[in-house]
Structure formats: C-alpha cells, structure tokens
Amino acid sequence: MQPELTTTDVASYVERHYGRTGRAQALTGERDANFHFIANDGAEFVFKAACASAEEPDIDLPDGILLHLEGTDPGIPVPRVCRTPAGAYRIALVDAGGRRTEAMLCTFIPGVPLMSVQRCQAHRKKCGQWLARLGRALRSYEHPSCHRHLIWDLRRFSEVQGLLAQLPEALHRPALEEFVQAFGSRVAPTLEGLRRQVVHNDLNARNVIVDSADTTQVAGIIDFGDAVHTALVADVAVGVIGQLASPDVASEAIVEFVGAYHAVEPLSVEELGILNWLVAARLVTNYVVVSWSRAQRPHDGHFAAFGPEFFQWRLDLALQLAADPRSVLRRL
C-alpha cells in the first residue's frame, strides 16, 4: 500500500532531515509514494517513500542500485542519492495511517518524459546504448531483493494467465491464451538457460527523460523500482517497448534500438532468436497487468492513460512478432 503523505508532510520531512526548505508536488507511482520537491534555492529533488508493506530488504534496493552505478559508471545519467547531514541514505517516517516505512531523497533530472514527445531515431539509438551500459554497470551488483518474485519479470510470464482469467472483456483472449501456452513450451526453457544478472527491467517511455529544449536528446533514466535478477535479454525486450510509439514505424524502432544495444553489448544468437517472443510477452504483460490494476484500483491515476485503445495495435504487434520470431535476428 502506498504511504499516505501530503505535500506538507514531505516538505516537513525534507526540512527536518535534509535541511532544505521548499515545496513538494505529488507524482504518480505504482507502489511507492513519489513527490517532486523544489527547494527555495531552485534545486530539485525526488522524494520517494517506499510502499508501506514492503519488506526491509526491498526498501533499500533502488538507492542501493543508484549508489552502485555512481561508483561503477558515473557517466550514466541517473539520479544521485542524497545524504542527510549525518550521512544517512534513508529516513524513517510514519504516514497518516500510522504505518512505518522509509524514504529516500535523490536528485531530479529535469526534462520531460519520452512518452510526451515525438519519437525519433536518435532516441532509439541513445536508449539502446544507455541500457547496454546500465547492464554492464549492474553486472557486479547483488542484493537479496533482486531475486524477489515480480510479475514484471519475463521469467514469470506464465503467471499472467491467472490475471488474464480475471479480465472478462479482455482483447484477443483466445489468441493471448494460446500465446501464453506457446511461450511456456517454446521459449521459457531457452530463456532459463541464458545469462542472467540484475537489470533495470523498466525502461519504458515514462522512465526515459529527454531535454526540454532539445527533445531529441536523452537527458536521463529514472525509476529502478522494478529492478530484478533475470535474463539480460529480457531487459532488452522491455527497453524495446519504450520505443514503440506507432505501428507504422514499430519494426524499424525495434531493429534500431536492438542494433544500438547490440553494438555496445553483443547479444548471442540464442538471445536474439527469442527476442521477438520476449517483446511480445512484455506487450501482453503490460496489457494484462495494467488492465487488471485499473479494474482493481479504478481511482488510481498511475495507469489512467492506458485503456483498451492504447493497447489494441500493441497486441496486434505482439501476435505478429510471435508469428515471425526471428525477424530481428535476420535484420541485424
């Protein structure tokens, strides 16, 4: 459950623990309570209070990753964790419901989300390159929570079937059910044998920030809340989804993004051979989990923009990719 915090609460916590005065604005979030904090001196930050039901090992996963990246590849444009004057990376708090949790403060990357601008080849190439560098930098990272059970982990794709069964008006239900079964028999065994490591696992178009003045330039990558230890190629498939803005350029977007990634971190023939299946599986996961979440929490605005009309052509694409699973491999 998201912590119950007001913008006044957040401003008070930041002043008390970090010595900065300013104002807070609420941001959306799937599990955590997120706020944009603007200090009186103009500096900007993100205040992230962990899901109140999160176990302690999970709470420090995002800042642990950011601290690791700061040491292994500081050139990657990600937020930096702020320390309190006492040197702490996290603070304890109690929300309005009396639930105890912890929060972190990190730097804010100015710009606008990729999803809000016209997509271009420059985005696809730079995002592919950055994601490959992220994978390399995270290869040496370990954390107990990275091995958690996460529905967004493509190694768990078979679990989507249970949520799909709860959607009485699901689009393409027979085809999606057949796809889930085919993935389990044809792809899952291969996926289990491929290299694994901790990955970002959520390079969607909300989590890529572009420069406001020149929207062709990628300014940063945010949100490590879905990081998980899984197949490296699964992270590539997730990154592909963030580049899919329209059906007419989807094929080119996939090849350009994967090609840029592959130039930095070469993928094996086996990884490339199932990549289309993985992209399709992520598209199906997005549709099923988002639709299920909207039904469970109709007043939660985090997924408000993603209705059936958003997913129609994306599901069509998923089924096309499954029908021609080696098209990316042939074009690289």
Buried (B, 14 or more C-beta within 10 A) or exposed (E): EBBBBEBEBBBBBBBEBBEBEBBBEBBEBBBBBBBBBBBEEEEEBBBBBBBBEBEEEBBBBBBBBBBBBBEBBEEBBBBBBBEBEEEBBBBEBEBEEEBEBBBBBBBBBEBEBBBEBEBBBBBBBBBBBBBBBBBBBBBEBEBEBBEBEBBBBBBBBEBBBEBBEEBEEBBBEEBBBEBBEEBEEEBBEBBEEBEBBBBBBBBBBBBBBBBEEEBBEBBBBBBBBBBBBBBBBBBBBBBBBBBBBEEEBBBEBBBBBBBBBBEBBEBEEBBBBBBBBBBBBBBBBBBBBBBBBBEEEEEBEBBEEBEEEEBBBBBBBBBBBBEEBBBBBEEE
